Amino acid sequence: MTTPGRIEDVCAVVRRIPPGNVSTYGEIAKVVGVGARYVGWVMSKGADLPWWRVVNSTGRAHTSAAHDHWDAEGIAHNGDRVLLAECGLDAEDLRGVGKHAP
């Protein structure tokens, strides 16, 4: 179900991904309680989000324009794929991000 609350929940999780890290549509979906395609739909609406920090399950972004952002943030990647083992955040990580911030 598409509701403003769920949309904002997705946006809030994406905004909490720290520079230098990424997460997948699926991991964000687990945190919010929606499907990965819903996360993709929200991301496609053009909100002011760090879209380059959201990748698919294989580490690929939806556009090669993400590569410059990855380089600027030091996000480890091998060509068009982020090295998820090095900089990927799973659902548990995402739930903890920002909880201990001052």
PDB file as gemmi writes it, atoms N, CA and C in Angstrom:
CRYST1    1.000    1.000    1.000  90.00  90.00  90.00 P 1                      
ATOM      1  N   MET A   1       0.838  -1.180   0.000  1.00  0.00           N  
ATOM      2  CA  MET A   1       0.000   0.000   0.000  1.00  0.00           C  
ATOM      3  C   MET A   1       0.887   1.249   0.000  1.00  0.00           C  
ATOM      4  N   THR A   2       0.571   2.172  -0.883  1.00  0.00           N  
ATOM      5  CA  THR A   2       1.336   3.402  -0.989  1.00  0.00           C  
ATOM      6  C   THR A   2       0.738   4.448  -0.059  1.00  0.00           C  
ATOM      7  N   THR A   3       1.488   4.798   0.953  1.00  0.00           N  
ATOM      8  CA  THR A   3       1.037   5.839   1.871  1.00  0.00           C  
ATOM      9  C   THR A   3       2.172   6.822   2.091  1.00  0.00           C  
ATOM     10  N   PRO A   4       1.826   8.082   2.359  1.00  0.00           N  
ATOM     11  CA  PRO A   4       2.886   9.065   2.618  1.00  0.00           C  
ATOM     12  C   PRO A   4       3.811   8.640   3.757  1.00  0.00           C  
ATOM     13  N   GLY A   5       3.264   7.979   4.770  1.00  0.00           N  
ATOM     14  CA  GLY A   5       4.090   7.529   5.890  1.00  0.00           C  
ATOM     15  C   GLY A   5       5.143   6.532   5.467  1.00  0.00           C  
ATOM     16  N   ARG A   6       4.764   5.577   4.634  1.00  0.00           N  
ATOM     17  CA  ARG A   6       5.723   4.575   4.151  1.00  0.00           C  
ATOM     18  C   ARG A   6       6.760   5.212   3.235  1.00  0.00           C  
ATOM     19  N   ILE A   7       6.323   6.134   2.417  1.00  0.00           N  
ATOM     20  CA  ILE A   7       7.266   6.831   1.538  1.00  0.00           C  
ATOM     21  C   ILE A   7       8.304   7.558   2.387  1.00  0.00           C  
ATOM     22  N   GLU A   8       7.838   8.268   3.392  1.00  0.00           N  
ATOM     23  CA  GLU A   8       8.767   9.005   4.259  1.00  0.00           C  
ATOM     24  C   GLU A   8       9.659   8.054   5.044  1.00  0.00           C  
ATOM     25  N   ASP A   9       9.138   6.886   5.422  1.00  0.00           N  
ATOM     26  CA  ASP A   9       9.967   5.895   6.122  1.00  0.00           C  
ATOM     27  C   ASP A   9      11.132   5.454   5.241  1.00  0.00           C  
ATOM     28  N   VAL A  10      10.842   5.185   3.963  1.00  0.00           N  
ATOM     29  CA  VAL A  10      11.910   4.803   3.028  1.00  0.00           C  
ATOM     30  C   VAL A  10      12.919   5.939   2.926  1.00  0.00           C  
ATOM     31  N   CYS A  11      12.434   7.152   2.731  1.00  0.00           N  
ATOM     32  CA  CYS A  11      13.325   8.308   2.595  1.00  0.00           C  
ATOM     33  C   CYS A  11      14.185   8.497   3.840  1.00  0.00           C  
ATOM     34  N   ALA A  12      13.597   8.313   5.007  1.00  0.00           N  
ATOM     35  CA  ALA A  12      14.341   8.489   6.259  1.00  0.00           C  
ATOM     36  C   ALA A  12      15.469   7.477   6.378  1.00  0.00           C  
ATOM     37  N   VAL A  13      15.211   6.227   6.000  1.00  0.00           N  
ATOM     38  CA  VAL A  13      16.259   5.201   6.067  1.00  0.00           C  
ATOM     39  C   VAL A  13      17.371   5.532   5.083  1.00  0.00           C  
ATOM     40  N   VAL A  14      17.015   5.914   3.864  1.00  0.00           N  
ATOM     41  CA  VAL A  14      18.027   6.244   2.853  1.00  0.00           C  
ATOM     42  C   VAL A  14      18.871   7.429   3.319  1.00  0.00           C  
ATOM     43  N   ARG A  15      18.249   8.420   3.912  1.00  0.00           N  
ATOM     44  CA  ARG A  15      19.002   9.594   4.386  1.00  0.00           C  
ATOM     45  C   ARG A  15      19.981   9.246   5.502  1.00  0.00           C  
ATOM     46  N   ARG A  16      19.708   8.180   6.235  1.00  0.00           N  
ATOM     47  CA  ARG A  16      20.595   7.780   7.338  1.00  0.00           C  
ATOM     48  C   ARG A  16      21.807   6.972   6.880  1.00  0.00           C  
ATOM     49  N   ILE A  17      21.860   6.556   5.626  1.00  0.00           N  
ATOM     50  CA  ILE A  17      23.030   5.808   5.148  1.00  0.00           C  
ATOM     51  C   ILE A  17      24.215   6.777   5.142  1.00  0.00           C  
ATOM     52  N   PRO A  18      25.249   6.483   5.924  1.00  0.00           N  
ATOM     53  CA  PRO A  18      26.371   7.426   6.023  1.00  0.00           C  
ATOM     54  C   PRO A  18      27.199   7.490   4.739  1.00  0.00           C  
ATOM     55  N   PRO A  19      27.833   8.630   4.493  1.00  0.00           N  
ATOM     56  CA  PRO A  19      28.766   8.717   3.367  1.00  0.00           C  
ATOM     57  C   PRO A  19      29.799   7.595   3.466  1.00  0.00           C  
ATOM     58  N   GLY A  20      30.137   7.030   2.319  1.00  0.00           N  
ATOM     59  CA  GLY A  20      31.100   5.934   2.291  1.00  0.00           C  
ATOM     60  C   GLY A  20      30.469   4.568   2.429  1.00  0.00           C  
ATOM     61  N   ASN A  21      29.150   4.529   2.591  1.00  0.00           N  
ATOM     62  CA  ASN A  21      28.425   3.267   2.721  1.00  0.00           C  
ATOM     63  C   ASN A  21      27.288   3.212   1.719  1.00  0.00           C  
ATOM     64  N   VAL A  22      26.801   2.007   1.485  1.00  0.00           N  
ATOM     65  CA  VAL A  22      25.632   1.787   0.636  1.00  0.00           C  
ATOM     66  C   VAL A  22      24.736   0.759   1.309  1.00  0.00           C  
ATOM     67  N   SER A  23      23.545   0.635   0.781  1.00  0.00           N  
ATOM     68  CA  SER A  23      22.667  -0.463   1.163  1.00  0.00           C  
ATOM     69  C   SER A  23      21.875  -0.861  -0.071  1.00  0.00           C  
ATOM     70  N   THR A  24      21.211  -1.989   0.017  1.00  0.00           N  
ATOM     71  CA  THR A  24      20.431  -2.479  -1.116  1.00  0.00           C  
ATOM     72  C   THR A  24      18.955  -2.153  -0.930  1.00  0.00           C  
ATOM     73  N   TYR A  25      18.241  -2.188  -2.039  1.00  0.00           N  
ATOM     74  CA  TYR A  25      16.793  -1.996  -1.994  1.00  0.00           C  
ATOM     75  C   TYR A  25      16.172  -2.984  -1.010  1.00  0.00           C  
ATOM     76  N   GLY A  26      16.629  -4.220  -1.044  1.00  0.00           N  
ATOM     77  CA  GLY A  26      16.074  -5.260  -0.190  1.00  0.00           C  
ATOM     78  C   GLY A  26      16.317  -5.033   1.288  1.00  0.00           C  
ATOM     79  N   GLU A  27      17.499  -4.577   1.653  1.00  0.00           N  
ATOM     80  CA  GLU A  27      17.799  -4.330   3.069  1.00  0.00           C  
ATOM     81  C   GLU A  27      16.994  -3.140   3.596  1.00  0.00           C  
ATOM     82  N   ILE A  28      16.858  -2.116   2.778  1.00  0.00           N  
ATOM     83  CA  ILE A  28      16.027  -0.970   3.166  1.00  0.00           C  
ATOM     84  C   ILE A  28      14.580  -1.427   3.328  1.00  0.00           C  
ATOM     85  N   ALA A  29      14.124  -2.264   2.417  1.00  0.00           N  
ATOM     86  CA  ALA A  29      12.757  -2.789   2.476  1.00  0.00           C  
ATOM     87  C   ALA A  29      12.503  -3.560   3.768  1.00  0.00           C  
ATOM     88  N   LYS A  30      13.480  -4.331   4.208  1.00  0.00           N  
ATOM     89  CA  LYS A  30      13.325  -5.081   5.466  1.00  0.00           C  
ATOM     90  C   LYS A  30      13.113  -4.145   6.650  1.00  0.00           C  
ATOM     91  N   VAL A  31      13.832  -3.048   6.673  1.00  0.00           N  
ATOM     92  CA  VAL A  31      13.718  -2.095   7.779  1.00  0.00           C  
ATOM     93  C   VAL A  31      12.334  -1.444   7.789  1.00  0.00           C  
ATOM     94  N   VAL A  32      11.852  -1.079   6.620  1.00  0.00           N  
ATOM     95  CA  VAL A  32      10.589  -0.346   6.516  1.00  0.00           C  
ATOM     96  C   VAL A  32       9.378  -1.281   6.564  1.00  0.00           C  
ATOM     97  N   GLY A  33       9.564  -2.530   6.136  1.00  0.00           N  
ATOM     98  CA  GLY A  33       8.448  -3.464   6.101  1.00  0.00           C  
ATOM     99  C   GLY A  33       7.662  -3.404   4.806  1.00  0.00           C  
ATOM    100  N   VAL A  34       8.378  -3.160   3.721  1.00  0.00           N  
ATOM    101  CA  VAL A  34       7.780  -3.119   2.385  1.00  0.00           C  
ATOM    102  C   VAL A  34       8.617  -4.002   1.468  1.00  0.00           C  
ATOM    103  N   GLY A  35       8.225  -4.111   0.213  1.00  0.00           N  
ATOM    104  CA  GLY A  35       9.004  -4.870  -0.755  1.00  0.00           C  
ATOM    105  C   GLY A  35      10.115  -4.032  -1.368  1.00  0.00           C  
ATOM    106  N   ALA A  36      11.121  -4.714  -1.899  1.00  0.00           N  
ATOM    107  CA  ALA A  36      12.248  -4.023  -2.531  1.00  0.00           C  
ATOM    108  C   ALA A  36      11.791  -3.177  -3.715  1.00  0.00           C  
ATOM    109  N   ARG A  37      10.802  -3.647  -4.448  1.00  0.00           N  
ATOM    110  CA  ARG A  37      10.303  -2.870  -5.595  1.00  0.00           C  
ATOM    111  C   ARG A  37       9.658  -1.558  -5.137  1.00  0.00           C  
ATOM    112  N   TYR A  38       9.044  -1.589  -3.970  1.00  0.00           N  
ATOM    113  CA  TYR A  38       8.460  -0.361  -3.420  1.00  0.00           C  
ATOM    114  C   TYR A  38       9.567   0.650  -3.136  1.00  0.00           C  
ATOM    115  N   VAL A  39      10.663   0.182  -2.567  1.00  0.00           N  
ATOM    116  CA  VAL A  39      11.803   1.074  -2.311  1.00  0.00           C  
ATOM    117  C   VAL A  39      12.283   1.663  -3.634  1.00  0.00           C  
ATOM    118  N   GLY A  40      12.397   0.827  -4.657  1.00  0.00           N  
ATOM    119  CA  GLY A  40      12.797   1.315  -5.975  1.00  0.00           C  
ATOM    120  C   GLY A  40      11.835   2.350  -6.526  1.00  0.00           C  
ATOM    121  N   TRP A  41      10.547   2.118  -6.316  1.00  0.00           N  
ATOM    122  CA  TRP A  41       9.531   3.062  -6.773  1.00  0.00           C  
ATOM    123  C   TRP A  41       9.704   4.406  -6.074  1.00  0.00           C  
ATOM    124  N   VAL A  42       9.888   4.376  -4.761  1.00  0.00           N  
ATOM    125  CA  VAL A  42      10.097   5.623  -4.013  1.00  0.00           C  
ATOM    126  C   VAL A  42      11.341   6.338  -4.537  1.00  0.00           C  
ATOM    127  N   MET A  43      12.408   5.591  -4.745  1.00  0.00           N  
ATOM    128  CA  MET A  43      13.655   6.197  -5.223  1.00  0.00           C  
ATOM    129  C   MET A  43      13.471   6.824  -6.608  1.00  0.00           C  
ATOM    130  N   SER A  44      12.599   6.254  -7.416  1.00  0.00           N  
ATOM    131  CA  SER A  44      12.394   6.757  -8.778  1.00  0.00           C  
ATOM    132  C   SER A  44      11.622   8.068  -8.822  1.00  0.00           C  
ATOM    133  N   LYS A  45      11.051   8.474  -7.712  1.00  0.00           N  
ATOM    134  CA  LYS A  45      10.228   9.685  -7.684  1.00  0.00           C  
ATOM    135  C   LYS A  45      11.045  10.964  -7.590  1.00  0.00           C  
ATOM    136  N   GLY A  46      12.348  10.841  -7.481  1.00  0.00           N  
ATOM    137  CA  GLY A  46      13.210  12.012  -7.558  1.00  0.00           C  
ATOM    138  C   GLY A  46      13.327  12.830  -6.292  1.00  0.00           C  
ATOM    139  N   ALA A  47      13.060  12.219  -5.165  1.00  0.00           N  
ATOM    140  CA  ALA A  47      13.233  12.943  -3.900  1.00  0.00           C  
ATOM    141  C   ALA A  47      14.705  13.330  -3.733  1.00  0.00           C  
ATOM    142  N   ASP A  48      14.946  14.306  -2.901  1.00  0.00           N  
ATOM    143  CA  ASP A  48      16.308  14.771  -2.641  1.00  0.00           C  
ATOM    144  C   ASP A  48      16.990  13.781  -1.699  1.00  0.00           C  
ATOM    145  N   LEU A  49      17.452  12.686  -2.275  1.00  0.00           N  
ATOM    146  CA  LEU A  49      18.050  11.590  -1.509  1.00  0.00           C  
ATOM    147  C   LEU A  49      19.425  11.250  -2.058  1.00  0.00           C  
ATOM    148  N   PRO A  50      20.300  10.672  -1.237  1.00  0.00           N  
ATOM    149  CA  PRO A  50      21.598  10.199  -1.736  1.00  0.00           C  
ATOM    150  C   PRO A  50      21.411   8.879  -2.492  1.00  0.00           C  
ATOM    151  N   TRP A  51      20.818   8.965  -3.672  1.00  0.00           N  
ATOM    152  CA  TRP A  51      20.422   7.799  -4.466  1.00  0.00           C  
ATOM    153  C   TRP A  51      21.590   6.877  -4.794  1.00  0.00           C  
ATOM    154  N   TRP A  52      22.800   7.416  -4.890  1.00  0.00           N  
ATOM    155  CA  TRP A  52      23.967   6.612  -5.238  1.00  0.00           C  
ATOM    156  C   TRP A  52      24.344   5.640  -4.125  1.00  0.00           C  
ATOM    157  N   ARG A  53      23.783   5.810  -2.948  1.00  0.00           N  
ATOM    158  CA  ARG A  53      24.054   4.904  -1.828  1.00  0.00           C  
ATOM    159  C   ARG A  53      23.076   3.734  -1.782  1.00  0.00           C  
ATOM    160  N   VAL A  54      22.191   3.638  -2.756  1.00  0.00           N  
ATOM    161  CA  VAL A  54      21.222   2.539  -2.832  1.00  0.00           C  
ATOM    162  C   VAL A  54      21.493   1.756  -4.110  1.00  0.00           C  
ATOM    163  N   VAL A  55      21.779   0.480  -3.940  1.00  0.00           N  
ATOM    164  CA  VAL A  55      22.145  -0.380  -5.066  1.00  0.00           C  
ATOM    165  C   VAL A  55      21.283  -1.639  -5.059  1.00  0.00           C  
ATOM    166  N   ASN A  56      21.365  -2.392  -6.158  1.00  0.00           N  
ATOM    167  CA  ASN A  56      20.624  -3.651  -6.180  1.00  0.00           C  
ATOM    168  C   ASN A  56      21.409  -4.730  -5.439  1.00  0.00           C  
ATOM    169  N   SER A  57      20.870  -5.921  -5.413  1.00  0.00           N  
ATOM    170  CA  SER A  57      21.466  -7.001  -4.610  1.00  0.00           C  
ATOM    171  C   SER A  57      22.832  -7.451  -5.109  1.00  0.00           C  
ATOM    172  N   THR A  58      23.190  -7.073  -6.335  1.00  0.00           N  
ATOM    173  CA  THR A  58      24.516  -7.420  -6.851  1.00  0.00           C  
ATOM    174  C   THR A  58      25.505  -6.264  -6.720  1.00  0.00           C  
ATOM    175  N   GLY A  59      25.050  -5.150  -6.134  1.00  0.00           N  
ATOM    176  CA  GLY A  59      25.933  -4.008  -5.932  1.00  0.00           C  
ATOM    177  C   GLY A  59      25.917  -2.979  -7.039  1.00  0.00           C  
ATOM    178  N   ARG A  60      24.998  -3.124  -7.976  1.00  0.00           N  
ATOM    179  CA  ARG A  60      24.939  -2.174  -9.089  1.00  0.00           C  
ATOM    180  C   ARG A  60      23.942  -1.054  -8.815  1.00  0.00           C  
ATOM    181  N   ALA A  61      24.311   0.150  -9.245  1.00  0.00           N  
ATOM    182  CA  ALA A  61      23.401   1.293  -9.182  1.00  0.00           C  
ATOM    183  C   ALA A  61      22.563   1.316 -10.453  1.00  0.00           C  
ATOM    184  N   HIS A  62      21.496   2.079 -10.436  1.00  0.00           N  
ATOM    185  CA  HIS A  62      20.638   2.131 -11.619  1.00  0.00           C  
ATOM    186  C   HIS A  62      21.243   2.956 -12.745  1.00  0.00           C  
ATOM    187  N   THR A  63      22.302   3.701 -12.467  1.00  0.00           N  
ATOM    188  CA  THR A  63      22.955   4.496 -13.499  1.00  0.00           C  
ATOM    189  C   THR A  63      24.451   4.611 -13.203  1.00  0.00           C  
ATOM    190  N   SER A  64      25.231   4.729 -14.257  1.00  0.00           N  
ATOM    191  CA  SER A  64      26.679   4.858 -14.083  1.00  0.00           C  
ATOM    192  C   SER A  64      27.064   6.209 -13.481  1.00  0.00           C  
ATOM    193  N   ALA A  65      26.131   7.142 -13.416  1.00  0.00           N  
ATOM    194  CA  ALA A  65      26.414   8.437 -12.783  1.00  0.00           C  
ATOM    195  C   ALA A  65      26.778   8.269 -11.312  1.00  0.00           C  
ATOM    196  N   ALA A  66      26.443   7.132 -10.730  1.00  0.00           N  
ATOM    197  CA  ALA A  66      26.773   6.869  -9.324  1.00  0.00           C  
ATOM    198  C   ALA A  66      28.277   6.744  -9.109  1.00  0.00           C  
ATOM    199  N   HIS A  67      29.017   6.337 -10.123  1.00  0.00           N  
ATOM    200  CA  HIS A  67      30.452   6.077  -9.971  1.00  0.00           C  
ATOM    201  C   HIS A  67      31.215   7.293  -9.445  1.00  0.00           C  
ATOM    202  N   ASP A  68      30.892   8.463  -9.943  1.00  0.00           N  
ATOM    203  CA  ASP A  68      31.583   9.675  -9.469  1.00  0.00           C  
ATOM    204  C   ASP A  68      31.294   9.927  -7.992  1.00  0.00           C  
ATOM    205  N   HIS A  69      30.056   9.694  -7.584  1.00  0.00           N  
ATOM    206  CA  HIS A  69      29.695   9.849  -6.169  1.00  0.00           C  
ATOM    207  C   HIS A  69      30.434   8.815  -5.321  1.00  0.00           C  
ATOM    208  N   TRP A  70      30.501   7.577  -5.820  1.00  0.00           N  
ATOM    209  CA  TRP A  70      31.211   6.520  -5.086  1.00  0.00           C  
ATOM    210  C   TRP A  70      32.665   6.912  -4.884  1.00  0.00           C  
ATOM    211  N   ASP A  71      33.291   7.392  -5.959  1.00  0.00           N  
ATOM    212  CA  ASP A  71      34.696   7.800  -5.857  1.00  0.00           C  
ATOM    213  C   ASP A  71      34.864   8.949  -4.858  1.00  0.00           C  
ATOM    214  N   ALA A  72      33.984   9.920  -4.912  1.00  0.00           N  
ATOM    215  CA  ALA A  72      34.070  11.079  -4.019  1.00  0.00           C  
ATOM    216  C   ALA A  72      33.923  10.684  -2.550  1.00  0.00           C  
ATOM    217  N   GLU A  73      33.121   9.644  -2.279  1.00  0.00           N  
ATOM    218  CA  GLU A  73      32.890   9.213  -0.899  1.00  0.00           C  
ATOM    219  C   GLU A  73      33.795   8.067  -0.469  1.00  0.00           C  
ATOM    220  N   GLY A  74      34.614   7.573  -1.392  1.00  0.00           N  
ATOM    221  CA  GLY A  74      35.487   6.456  -1.051  1.00  0.00           C  
ATOM    222  C   GLY A  74      34.756   5.132  -0.936  1.00  0.00           C  
ATOM    223  N   ILE A  75      33.646   5.003  -1.641  1.00  0.00           N  
ATOM    224  CA  ILE A  75      32.881   3.754  -1.645  1.00  0.00           C  
ATOM    225  C   ILE A  75      33.617   2.754  -2.532  1.00  0.00           C  
ATOM    226  N   ALA A  76      34.001   1.629  -1.936  1.00  0.00           N  
ATOM    227  CA  ALA A  76      34.768   0.620  -2.665  1.00  0.00           C  
ATOM    228  C   ALA A  76      33.917   0.007  -3.772  1.00  0.00           C  
ATOM    229  N   HIS A  77      34.458   0.020  -4.987  1.00  0.00           N  
ATOM    230  CA  HIS A  77      33.745  -0.600  -6.103  1.00  0.00           C  
ATOM    231  C   HIS A  77      34.738  -1.122  -7.120  1.00  0.00           C  
ATOM    232  N   ASN A  78      34.256  -2.055  -7.892  1.00  0.00           N  
ATOM    233  CA  ASN A  78      35.041  -2.664  -8.956  1.00  0.00           C  
ATOM    234  C   ASN A  78      34.279  -2.396 -10.242  1.00  0.00           C  
ATOM    235  N   GLY A  79      34.584  -1.284 -10.871  1.00  0.00           N  
ATOM    236  CA  GLY A  79      33.838  -0.909 -12.062  1.00  0.00           C  
ATOM    237  C   GLY A  79      32.434  -0.475 -11.699  1.00  0.00           C  
ATOM    238  N   ASP A  80      31.446  -1.230 -12.187  1.00  0.00           N  
ATOM    239  CA  ASP A  80      30.055  -0.832 -11.983  1.00  0.00           C  
ATOM    240  C   ASP A  80      29.382  -1.509 -10.796  1.00  0.00           C  
ATOM    241  N   ARG A  81      30.159  -2.179  -9.953  1.00  0.00           N  
ATOM    242  CA  ARG A  81      29.593  -2.849  -8.777  1.00  0.00           C  
ATOM    243  C   ARG A  81      30.291  -2.407  -7.498  1.00  0.00           C  
ATOM    244  N   VAL A  82      29.473  -2.067  -6.519  1.00  0.00           N  
ATOM    245  CA  VAL A  82      29.990  -1.749  -5.189  1.00  0.00           C  
ATOM    246  C   VAL A  82      30.424  -3.049  -4.526  1.00  0.00           C  
ATOM    247  N   LEU A  83      31.480  -2.993  -3.744  1.00  0.00           N  
ATOM    248  CA  LEU A  83      31.928  -4.157  -2.985  1.00  0.00           C  
ATOM    249  C   LEU A  83      31.132  -4.184  -1.682  1.00  0.00           C  
ATOM    250  N   LEU A  84      29.990  -4.861  -1.722  1.00  0.00           N  
ATOM    251  CA  LEU A  84      29.054  -4.858  -0.598  1.00  0.00           C  
ATOM    252  C   LEU A  84      29.679  -5.377   0.688  1.00  0.00           C  
ATOM    253  N   ALA A  85      30.601  -6.323   0.576  1.00  0.00           N  
ATOM    254  CA  ALA A  85      31.242  -6.871   1.781  1.00  0.00           C  
ATOM    255  C   ALA A  85      32.060  -5.807   2.510  1.00  0.00           C  
ATOM    256  N   GLU A  86      32.503  -4.789   1.791  1.00  0.00           N  
ATOM    257  CA  GLU A  86      33.335  -3.743   2.392  1.00  0.00           C  
ATOM    258  C   GLU A  86      32.546  -2.528   2.868  1.00  0.00           C  
ATOM    259  N   CYS A  87      31.483  -2.183   2.168  1.00  0.00           N  
ATOM    260  CA  CYS A  87      30.793  -0.932   2.521  1.00  0.00           C  
ATOM    261  C   CYS A  87      29.274  -1.052   2.566  1.00  0.00           C  
ATOM    262  N   GLY A  88      28.761  -2.264   2.411  1.00  0.00           N  
ATOM    263  CA  GLY A  88      27.315  -2.448   2.435  1.00  0.00           C  
ATOM    264  C   GLY A  88      26.759  -2.558   3.847  1.00  0.00           C  
ATOM    265  N   LEU A  89      25.620  -1.936   4.081  1.00  0.00           N  
ATOM    266  CA  LEU A  89      24.927  -2.012   5.362  1.00  0.00           C  
ATOM    267  C   LEU A  89      23.707  -2.914   5.214  1.00  0.00           C  
ATOM    268  N   ASP A  90      23.547  -3.865   6.138  1.00  0.00           N  
ATOM    269  CA  ASP A  90      22.361  -4.712   6.103  1.00  0.00           C  
ATOM    270  C   ASP A  90      21.270  -4.083   6.970  1.00  0.00           C  
ATOM    271  N   ALA A  91      20.122  -4.760   7.064  1.00  0.00           N  
ATOM    272  CA  ALA A  91      18.982  -4.203   7.800  1.00  0.00           C  
ATOM    273  C   ALA A  91      19.332  -3.914   9.256  1.00  0.00           C  
ATOM    274  N   GLU A  92      20.069  -4.809   9.885  1.00  0.00           N  
ATOM    275  CA  GLU A  92      20.458  -4.592  11.288  1.00  0.00           C  
ATOM    276  C   GLU A  92      21.326  -3.345  11.423  1.00  0.00           C  
ATOM    277  N   ASP A  93      22.288  -3.196  10.512  1.00  0.00           N  
ATOM    278  CA  ASP A  93      23.134  -1.995  10.522  1.00  0.00           C  
ATOM    279  C   ASP A  93      22.281  -0.736  10.356  1.00  0.00           C  
ATOM    280  N   LEU A  94      21.350  -0.782   9.409  1.00  0.00           N  
ATOM    281  CA  LEU A  94      20.514   0.385   9.133  1.00  0.00           C  
ATOM    282  C   LEU A  94      19.651   0.766  10.328  1.00  0.00           C  
ATOM    283  N   ARG A  95      19.177  -0.229  11.049  1.00  0.00           N  
ATOM    284  CA  ARG A  95      18.361   0.059  12.231  1.00  0.00           C  
ATOM    285  C   ARG A  95      19.184   0.775  13.301  1.00  0.00           C  
ATOM    286  N   GLY A  96      20.483   0.523  13.341  1.00  0.00           N  
ATOM    287  CA  GLY A  96      21.342   1.126  14.352  1.00  0.00           C  
ATOM    288  C   GLY A  96      21.919   2.471  13.969  1.00  0.00           C  
ATOM    289  N   VAL A  97      21.937   2.785  12.675  1.00  0.00           N  
ATOM    290  CA  VAL A  97      22.523   4.042  12.214  1.00  0.00           C  
ATOM    291  C   VAL A  97      21.713   5.211  12.754  1.00  0.00           C  
ATOM    292  N   GLY A  98      22.411   6.125  13.380  1.00  0.00           N  
ATOM    293  CA  GLY A  98      21.768   7.331  13.882  1.00  0.00           C  
ATOM    294  C   GLY A  98      21.205   7.218  15.285  1.00  0.00           C  
ATOM    295  N   LYS A  99      21.134   6.013  15.834  1.00  0.00           N  
ATOM    296  CA  LYS A  99      20.572   5.857  17.175  1.00  0.00           C  
ATOM    297  C   LYS A  99      21.479   6.423  18.254  1.00  0.00           C  
ATOM    298  N   HIS A 100      22.778   6.442  18.005  1.00  0.00           N  
ATOM    299  CA  HIS A 100      23.725   6.900  19.015  1.00  0.00           C  
ATOM    300  C   HIS A 100      24.353   8.239  18.640  1.00  0.00           C  
ATOM    301  N   ALA A 101      23.732   8.908  17.697  1.00  0.00           N  
ATOM    302  CA  ALA A 101      24.272  10.203  17.277  1.00  0.00           C  
ATOM    303  C   ALA A 101      24.017  11.248  18.361  1.00  0.00           C  
ATOM    304  N   PRO A 102      24.935  12.189  18.522  1.00  0.00           N  
ATOM    305  CA  PRO A 102      24.751  13.239  19.537  1.00  0.00           C  
ATOM    306  C   PRO A 102      23.583  14.150  19.214  1.00  0.00           C  
TER     307      PRO A 102                                                      
END                                                                             
